[in-house]
Amino acid sequence: MSEITLPVINGATILSLGGGLLNKAPFDELNKVLNTLNMVLHDLKAVVAALAVVGQLPPPPLVQAIAILQGIVDGPLGHIVSYIEKQFDTFVKNLTLYAEHTKIMVSMGISSKTKAANESLKAFGSICGEIAADIQLIKDLVAALTDLSPDKVLAILRKLLPIVEKIFHITIAEQQVQDNMMTVLVELQQARSYAEHINNPVLQPIFSLVGTQSLKDLLNGAIDQNIRNLGFVPPSVASKLTHII
């Protein structure tokens, strides 16, 4: 029996795939909803234009319906679609970020592998099914827009808006989680960089010969601040934390 030769897949190949191998059903469904709402908005504006031709003002419910619908399309729903599209496009990067952050949190004793796994929805809930039920509610409501009666449109939009805003807040929270993870990793890298610079054999004699005490205090303080802010001293840094004398 011949051996099976597995293909070589390097990092560049994976990155080039982007979201090509991912299930994008939620994004596709939201895009359909957005397209439908844009068509409804177009039709409502056409009604207003037709009334203007014959010299009639549009009824207030029609004006209100257009304003609310425009706000949904341009605001939360447009943001949600853009955000989820970005999530798929940057999936490999975000997954790597999440894995590295999780490793650090576990090493600090702040988290555990089980807890980190359970909290994954905080970073990837929008593309992992957390909003699937809400998307279905949105689809059902939009499907009910079978005519352009301003009163009926308004009634549906008033039900639609809180659901869209709920998903909007989920995506905002996810982005904040990712930003926080990146901040931790950046601070960790800064802490490592400070420690490595202080111990650089080329820089040491310069610090010793021309560095004032104020400079030494500033550098030592920078190391302390960056590392203490993390709440722990990484093993890779600990061995290098010999302050300038």
N, C-alpha and C positions, 0 to 999 in steps of 0.2 A: 504494500500500500504506500503510495507516494505521499510525501509530506505536503501539507497545505501551506502555501506561501502567502502570508498576509501582506497587503499593500502598505507601503510606507506613507504615513500621513504626518506631515510636519505641521508646525504651528502656522506657517503662512497659508498652507492649504486649508486648514480649519478656519482661519480668519476669512479667507476668500469665500467660504461657503455662506457666511452671514446667516440669514434666517432661512436659507434655502431648504434645510432639512427639518425645519420646525413646523409644528401644527399652528397655522395662522388663522384658524377658523374664527376665533373671537374678533380679530382685526378685520377679517373679510366681512363678518356680519355687521360690525359697526360701520364699515365703509358703505355697505348697502343702505343702512339706516340714514347715514349722512347724505347720501345721494338722493334718497327719497325725500328727505326734509328739504333739500335744496330745490327739488322739483316743485314741491308744495309751495315753498316760498316764492318761486318764480311765478307760479300760477296765481297766487294771491296778489302779487304785485301787478300782474297783467290785468286782474279785475279792477284794481285801483286806477290803472292807466285807462282802461275802457270807460270807467265812470267819468274820468276827467275829460275825455273826448266829448261827452255829451253834457259837460258842465255840472256834473253831480259830485258832491263830496262823498268820500267813502264813509260808511257807517263806523262809529267808534270801535265796535267789536272787531272789525276788519283791521283797522289801524293797530289796535292792541295786539291782535293775533300776529301780525307781521313783525311788530317790535319784539314780542316774546320769542318768536321763532328765529328771528335774526340773531337775537342774543344767545340762543341755544346753539345755533350753527357756528357762529363766530367765537363763542366763548367756551363753555365746558365741553361740549361734544367735539368741537374742533380740536381742543387741547387733548382730549382723551385719544382720539384717533392718531394725532401726531405723536403722542407719547408712546402708545403701544407700537406704532411703526418703528420708532427709535429703539424701543426695547428689543424688537426682533433684529434690527440692524446691528445693535451693539451687544447681542446676547453673549457671545464668547467673552468679550471684555468684562461685562457685568458679572458673569458667572465666575470668572477668574478673580475679580475683585471680591466677590462674596466669599469665595473659598479661602482667600488669603486673610481676609478680615476674621473669618470664623476661626482659623488656625490661631491667630493672635489672641482672640478672646478666650479660647480654650486654654492656651498656654498661660494666660494671666489668671486663670481660675474664675473669670467672670462668667463664663458660659461653659456648657458641656456639648458634646457632639449631638446628643439627643435634643437638647434645648435649641441648639443652633438649627438643627434640621426642622424642628417644629416652627421656628420663626422664619423659615424661608419664604413664607407667603408675604412677609413684610417687604421683601425685596422683589418678589416675582409673582405676586398674587394676580396681577392684571392679566398675565399670560398663562397662568396655571389653573384657571377655572374659577377663581374666587368671584369674579363678576359675571359668570356665565348666566346665572339666574336673572340678574338685573338686565343683561343684554336681551334675554328672551322677553322680559316685561316691556322693554323699550320697543322691540320688534312688534309685539302684539298691539301696543298702543299706536304705533305708526301705521300698522296695517289697517287700523280702524279709520284712518283718514281717507275715507272713500268719496267724500264730497268736500266742497270748499265752503260749506256753511260756516261763517265766522264764529257763531256760538258753539258749534260742535268742535271746531278747530281749537278754540280757546279752552273748552272743557278737557280735551285730550292733552293740550300743552301744559295745563296746570297739573295734570297727573304725571306728565313726562318729566317736567323740570326737576322735581326732587330726586328722581331716580338717576338722572344724568348728573346732578350735582353730587350725589352719593359716590358714583364712580369717579368723578372728578377729584374728590377728596382722597380717594384711595390712591389714585395715581400721584397726587401731590405728596402723600405720605411715603409712597415708595421712593420717589425722587429724593426725599429728605433722608431716608435710610441709606440710599446709595451715596449721597453727599457726605453723610456722617462716616460711612465706611472709608471713603476716600480720604477724609480728614485724618482719621486714625493712621492710615497707611502713610500719608505724607508726613505726619508728625514723627512716625517711627523712623522713616528714612532720614529726616532731618536730625533726629537724635543720633542715628548711626553715623551720619556724615560729620557731625560735630566731633564725636568721639574719635573717629578715624583721622580727622584733620589734626586734632590735638596730639595724636600719637605719631603723626607723620614724621619720619626721621629727618626729612629735609626742613620741615617747618620748626621742629623743636629747637635747634640752635638759634634760629632767628628770634623765636619768642624769648629764649633765654638771654640773648644779647641786647635786643633793642626793645622788647616788650615792657611797657610800664606795668606796674601793679594793677592799674586801672584796667588795662587791656586784659591782663590775666584774669582779673575778677569778672570782667564782662564775658569772656569766653567760657569760664567755668560756670557762670550763672546761666549762660545759654544752654549748656549741656544739661545742667540740673533741671532747668525749667522744662525743656522739651521732654526729657525722660520722665521726670516726676509727673508731668501732666498725663502721661500714658498710664500711670498707676503701677508700673512695674519696670524693671530693668531687663531688657531682652538678653538672653544668654550670650548672643553674638556681640553685645555691647559691653556687658559687665566686665569682661577681661580687659577692656580698653579704657576703663574709667579711672585712669590715674591723672589726677589734676596737675596742672602746671604749678611748679613750686616757685 
